[in-house]
Amino acid sequence: MSESVRDATGSGAVVPVVNVANALTVFRIVLVPVFVVLLFVDSGHSTPWRIAAFVVFAVAAVTDQLDGRIARSRGLVTDFGKLADPIADKALIGAALLGLSILGLLPWWMTVVVLVREIGVTLLRFWVVRHGVIAASQGGKLKTMLQSIAIGLLILPIGGAVHTVAMVLMYAAVAVTVVTGLDYVYRALVLRRGAGED
């Protein structure tokens, strides 16, 4: 693979694929198995390990905010980053949802709806990758934020009002997930048609 690519913003500048923004994205992917292991220590019943899993999840979620901002502010936007960033997000969120459902902390139907949408959007991105990259929308960012907060609260070994808030946020996240999924389908079709494809 070439060490550099043309700037995905269209400026024509050469941007190295190996840069701090992409490194943060890869780091987030590496944190996913670490998070899963911590979540399942003692079958998910260990308070210290659940807190440790929350910390790793929170760090990964923060890098999601940082890599995009760094890429845009420093002119490090690449097609690799545009593809890898949402994949890293989906890997983290997907692993967390599956883990929480396996532990009985989240209804399976919510996990299934979110995962079907995320897998579908990923396939759409690859379907149109020769014609362009579908960047994350504001709705997609809202979806990710709601999911991250809700999942973070569910990971913490706290019940009562905190659990109620987490579930309310999760219902909202699922609703936004469905709406943005439909939006991605529309945008993918427009992109393909604009490229002269049926």
C-alpha positions as CSV (number, residue, x, y, z in Angstrom):
1,M,0.0,0.0,0.0
2,S,1.2,3.5,-0.8
3,E,2.3,5.5,2.2
4,S,0.3,8.5,1.1
5,V,-3.0,9.2,-0.7
6,R,-4.6,12.3,-2.1
7,D,-6.4,14.4,0.4
8,A,-10.0,13.1,0.6
9,T,-11.2,16.7,1.0
10,G,-10.5,17.3,-2.7
11,S,-7.7,19.8,-2.2
12,G,-5.3,17.6,-4.1
13,A,-2.7,17.6,-1.4
14,V,-0.9,14.4,-0.5
15,V,-1.8,13.2,2.9
16,P,0.1,10.3,4.6
17,V,-2.1,7.3,5.5
18,V,0.0,6.8,8.6
19,N,-1.0,9.8,10.6
20,V,-2.2,10.5,14.2
21,A,-5.9,10.6,13.3
22,N,-5.8,7.2,11.6
23,A,-3.6,5.9,14.4
24,L,-6.3,6.8,16.9
25,T,-8.8,4.9,14.8
26,V,-6.7,1.8,14.7
27,F,-6.1,2.2,18.5
28,R,-9.9,2.2,19.0
29,I,-10.2,-1.1,17.0
30,V,-7.4,-2.6,19.2
31,L,-9.3,-1.6,22.4
32,V,-12.4,-3.6,21.3
33,P,-11.2,-7.1,22.4
34,V,-9.7,-5.6,25.5
35,F,-13.1,-4.2,26.4
36,V,-14.8,-7.5,25.8
37,V,-12.5,-9.4,28.0
38,L,-12.9,-7.0,30.9
39,L,-16.7,-7.0,30.5
40,F,-16.9,-10.8,30.8
41,V,-14.5,-11.3,33.7
42,D,-16.4,-13.2,36.4
43,S,-19.4,-13.5,34.0
44,G,-19.9,-9.8,34.2
45,H,-20.6,-9.8,37.9
46,S,-17.3,-8.2,39.1
47,T,-17.8,-4.6,40.0
48,P,-14.1,-3.6,39.6
49,W,-13.8,-5.3,36.2
50,R,-17.1,-3.8,35.0
51,I,-15.7,-0.3,36.0
52,A,-12.5,-1.2,34.1
53,A,-14.6,-2.2,31.0
54,F,-16.4,1.2,31.3
55,V,-13.1,3.0,31.4
56,V,-11.8,1.3,28.3
57,F,-15.1,1.9,26.5
58,A,-15.0,5.6,27.5
59,V,-11.4,5.9,26.2
60,A,-12.4,4.3,22.9
61,A,-15.5,6.6,22.6
62,V,-13.3,9.7,23.3
63,T,-10.9,8.7,20.5
64,D,-13.9,8.6,18.2
65,Q,-14.3,12.3,18.8
66,L,-10.6,13.1,18.7
67,D,-9.6,11.4,15.4
68,G,-12.2,13.2,13.3
69,R,-11.4,16.6,14.8
70,I,-7.7,16.1,14.4
71,A,-8.1,14.9,10.8
72,R,-10.2,17.9,9.8
73,S,-8.2,20.5,11.8
74,R,-4.8,19.3,10.5
75,G,-5.8,18.4,7.0
76,L,-5.3,14.7,7.5
77,V,-8.6,13.5,6.1
78,T,-8.1,10.3,4.0
79,D,-10.4,7.8,2.4
80,F,-8.9,5.2,4.7
81,G,-10.0,7.3,7.7
82,K,-13.5,7.8,6.3
83,L,-13.9,4.1,5.9
84,A,-12.0,2.9,9.0
85,D,-13.5,5.4,11.4
86,P,-17.2,4.2,11.1
87,I,-16.0,0.5,11.0
88,A,-14.1,1.1,14.3
89,D,-17.3,2.7,15.8
90,K,-19.4,-0.3,14.7
91,A,-16.9,-2.8,16.1
92,L,-16.9,-1.1,19.5
93,I,-20.7,-0.5,19.7
94,G,-21.5,-3.9,18.3
95,A,-19.2,-5.7,20.7
96,A,-20.7,-3.7,23.6
97,L,-24.3,-4.4,22.6
98,L,-23.7,-8.1,22.1
99,G,-21.9,-8.3,25.4
100,L,-24.7,-6.5,27.3
101,S,-27.4,-8.7,25.7
102,I,-25.4,-11.9,26.6
103,L,-25.2,-10.6,30.2
104,G,-28.9,-9.9,30.2
105,L,-28.5,-6.2,30.6
106,L,-30.0,-5.2,27.3
107,P,-33.0,-6.6,25.3
108,W,-31.8,-8.7,22.3
109,W,-34.2,-7.0,19.9
110,M,-32.4,-3.7,20.4
111,T,-29.1,-5.3,19.7
112,V,-30.4,-7.0,16.6
113,V,-32.0,-3.8,15.2
114,V,-28.8,-1.8,15.7
115,L,-26.5,-4.5,14.3
116,V,-28.6,-5.1,11.2
117,R,-28.5,-1.3,10.5
118,E,-24.8,-1.1,11.2
119,I,-23.9,-4.1,9.0
120,G,-26.2,-2.8,6.3
121,V,-24.6,0.7,6.3
122,T,-21.1,-0.9,6.2
123,L,-22.1,-3.0,3.1
124,L,-23.6,0.2,1.5
125,R,-20.3,2.0,2.0
126,F,-18.4,-0.8,0.2
127,W,-21.1,-1.0,-2.5
128,V,-20.5,2.7,-3.5
129,V,-16.8,3.0,-2.5
130,R,-15.7,3.1,-6.2
131,H,-17.9,6.1,-6.7
132,G,-17.3,8.0,-3.5
133,V,-17.3,7.8,0.3
134,I,-20.5,8.3,2.3
135,A,-19.3,10.4,5.2
136,A,-20.9,10.3,8.6
137,S,-24.0,12.5,8.8
138,Q,-25.0,14.7,11.7
139,G,-27.8,12.2,12.4
140,G,-25.2,9.4,12.5
141,K,-23.1,11.3,15.0
142,L,-26.2,11.9,17.2
143,K,-26.9,8.1,17.0
144,T,-23.4,7.3,18.0
145,M,-23.5,9.7,20.9
146,L,-26.8,8.4,22.2
147,Q,-25.6,4.8,21.9
148,S,-22.3,5.5,23.6
149,I,-23.8,7.3,26.6
150,A,-26.5,4.6,27.0
151,I,-24.1,1.8,26.7
152,G,-21.6,3.4,29.1
153,L,-24.3,3.7,31.7
154,L,-25.4,0.1,31.2
155,I,-21.8,-1.1,31.6
156,L,-21.5,0.5,35.0
157,P,-22.8,-1.8,37.7
158,I,-25.4,0.8,38.8
159,G,-29.1,0.2,38.8
160,G,-32.2,2.3,39.7
161,A,-32.6,5.7,38.1
162,V,-29.3,5.4,36.2
163,H,-30.5,2.2,34.5
164,T,-33.8,3.9,33.6
165,V,-32.0,6.9,32.1
166,A,-29.8,4.5,30.1
167,M,-32.8,2.6,28.7
168,V,-34.6,5.8,27.7
169,L,-31.4,6.9,25.9
170,M,-31.2,3.5,24.3
171,Y,-34.7,3.7,23.0
172,A,-33.9,7.1,21.5
173,A,-30.7,5.7,20.0
174,V,-32.6,2.8,18.3
175,A,-35.1,5.3,16.8
176,V,-32.3,7.5,15.4
177,T,-30.5,4.4,14.3
178,V,-33.4,3.3,12.1
179,V,-34.0,6.8,10.6
180,T,-30.3,7.4,9.8
181,G,-30.1,3.9,8.3
182,L,-32.8,4.8,5.8
183,D,-31.0,8.1,5.1
184,Y,-27.8,6.1,4.2
185,V,-29.8,3.9,1.8
186,Y,-31.1,7.0,0.1
187,R,-27.6,8.7,-0.1
188,A,-26.0,5.5,-1.4
189,L,-28.6,5.2,-4.2
190,V,-28.1,8.9,-5.1
191,L,-24.4,8.4,-5.2
192,R,-24.7,5.3,-7.5
193,R,-27.1,7.1,-9.8
194,G,-24.9,10.1,-10.0
195,A,-22.1,7.8,-11.1
196,G,-24.3,6.4,-13.9
197,E,-25.0,3.1,-12.2
198,D,-28.5,1.6,-11.8
